Structures are given as C-alpha cells and as structure tokens.
Amino acid sequence: MDTVTPFALAARPGDTDAVVAELRDRAEITDALHRFALGQDLKDADLFASAFTADAELDFRPAAARWGGKPPLMSGRDTIVGTVLALFAGRVDTTHQVTNVRIGVDGDTARLTALVEAQHVLIDAPDTHALLKNPYTVDLARDGSRWLIRRMRIENTWLTGDPLAIFGT
C-alpha cells in the first residue's frame, strides 16, 4: 500500500463505478482518523472507540521518546479508549487538526499517512500546554462499509510547551 504515489486515485478515469467506490473508501478511511481525533477532543468515548478494531494497537512511544516519555504500547480498543481518555479526563483539553492525508488501498486493508497537530492545554493552568506536530502512519481494515484503525504509529517532528506536564513520563 503506497501512500506516496503521484495520483490521488487508483481508479481509472471514466470508470465511474470504480471512482465512486474508491472515493467512498477514501472518505471512510479519513473519517476513521477524524473519529480518533474528534473523539478525544469531545471526550466522547463512543466516538473515539468507533475508530478502532477490537484488537487495535496504538503506538505513541516514538512521539513520547522525543521528550523522554515511556508510554506502553496500547493494545485493544478498550485499553486504548480507557487509557487515553482517562489520561486527560478533567485535566487536559485537546484539539487535533489533521492535514496532508495520503491513502493507499489494497482490497480490505489500507494505509493512511497524515500530519496531525495536537494541542494539549491543562484545564486548571491554561498557560501550561504542549503543541505537537506528529506524523501518523495508520493501518486500517474494512468493516462493512466503514473502515477501522488496526494499527496507529505516532511520531513527532516538533513540539513546543511542556509535554511532561501534560503526559507525565
């Protein structure tokens, strides 16, 4: 699954059915990442959980290594949802902005790469924040007409603020 091709669509021009099907897949694939981001920002466990397969993995270790953090590899939708939302509950507000999405589809699997800017602000100390620019690599699986995140790896290009105040170690 190549996300660095020089074309947005693999479907041939003029094959309307194939183009429509691929556009639907790409919208649903992108929506899985949007559900991940917005679910956190709204603190909506159901929306956040709807982004993942039951056996999903979330690897934030590469990003956290940038400031010396050592989070575990999170495995399983329930673990991911419980861990991430509990980490921020009542303590941190977040906003996520997704850009530069590229998608490669291979049957019922897909790979998405994107840049995500994630702002984290302490609720009781809004001057304390961490702003991260993170490249994401996301492997997805088809689930009927929607797509779910199977594996997500988050790296970090740059950051400002105090990530230790937000994430701890």
N, C-alpha and C positions, 0 to 999 in steps of 0.2 A: 504494500500500500504506500504509494508515493505521494507525499504532500508538497513536493517541490516541482511538479510538472508545470509547463508554461501555459496550461489551459485550465480553466475553471471546471469544465465539464468533460467527461469521457464520452458521453453520448454524442452520436454524430448529428450534425445539423440536418434538419429535415426529418429526422426520426422523432416525431412529436411525442409519441408514447414513451420512448426511452428518455427523452429530455425531461418530460414531466415527472416520470418516476425518479430520475436522478435528482431533480430539483427538490422533490418531496423528501427524499432521503437526506439530502444536504441540509434542508431546513430542520428536520427532526434531529439530525446529528448535532447541529449547532444548538438546538433547543436543549439538549441534554446538558451542555456546558452552561447555558443560561439558567437552567433549573438549579444546577450546582451553585452558581454564584448568587442568584436571587434568593434561593432558599436560605443561605447564610445571612444575607443582608436583611431579610424579613424575619429571621429566626423562625422560619416555618419548617418544622421537621418533616411534614408530609411532602412538601415541595422539594426539599433537599433530598430526601430519601428517594423520590421518584426519578432521580438522575442516575441511580446505581443499580447494577445487577446485585443479586443476593450475595454473591461471592466476590464483590469488587475489592480492589486494592487501591489505597491512596498513599502515595509516597511523597511526603513533604520533606524527607530527610535531606535531599540535595539543596533545597532552598534554605532550610534551617542551618545547615553546615556553614553557610556564609557568615553567620554571627555566633557560631559555636553551639547552636541548639542541637539536641539529640532526640527528636521525637521518634517514636516507634513507627514501623511500617504498619499502617492500619489496614486490617483485613476484615471483610464482611460489611455489608450495608449497615447493619445495626450498630456495629462498632464505630464505623466512620461517622454516622449521624450523631450517635451519643457522645463521642469524644469531641468532635468539632463544636457542636452546639453547646455542650457543657463548658468547654474552654472559654467561650465568650459570653455565656448567659449572665445577664445583669451586670456585666463588667466592661464589655467591648462592643462598640458599634462598628460595623464594616460597610464598605461599599466596594463593589467589584465592577470593573469596566473591561469588557472583552473586545479584542481587536485582532486584526491580521489572521483571521481564521483561514486555515487551509485544510482540505479534506481529501483523503483517498479512500475509496470504497472498493471492497473486494467481496462480492456476494453479501453474506450476512455479517461481515466484520468491516470495521472502518478504523482509520487512524485520523485524528484531528490534531493539528498543532495550532496554538494561539498564543498571543501575548495577553496577559491579564494584569491590570494594575489594581492592586488591592490596598485600600486604605483601612487602617485599624486605629480606632480612637478610644481611649479609656473614657467611659461614661462619666466617672466622678472626677476626672482630671483631663479635660479635653485638650490641654496643651501637650499631653503625652500621646504620641501617635507613632505609628510605623507605616510608611508608604513603600510598597514593594512593587517592582516590575518583574513579573515572573513569566518565563516561557513555560507553557504547558505542553505535554505530549499525552494524548488521551487515546486509548484503545477502547472501541465500543463494539457492542453486539446488538444485532437486530432483535427486537422483542415485538413481534406482530408488526404494526405499522409505526412503532416508535423505536428509538434507539436508546440504549443504556450504557453508561460508563462501566467498563470492566476493569480497566487499569488507568490510573492517572499519576503522572510523574510531574512534580512541580520543581522547577529550578529557579534560580534568582539571578537577574542581570545586575540590578542595583537596588539600593534601599536607602531611605532616609528615616530619621527618627530613632526610636528606641525599641527595637523588636524584643529585647529581653523583658521590658515592662509589659508587653502585650502577650507574648508567647511563653515567657519563662525560659527554662533550658530544656 
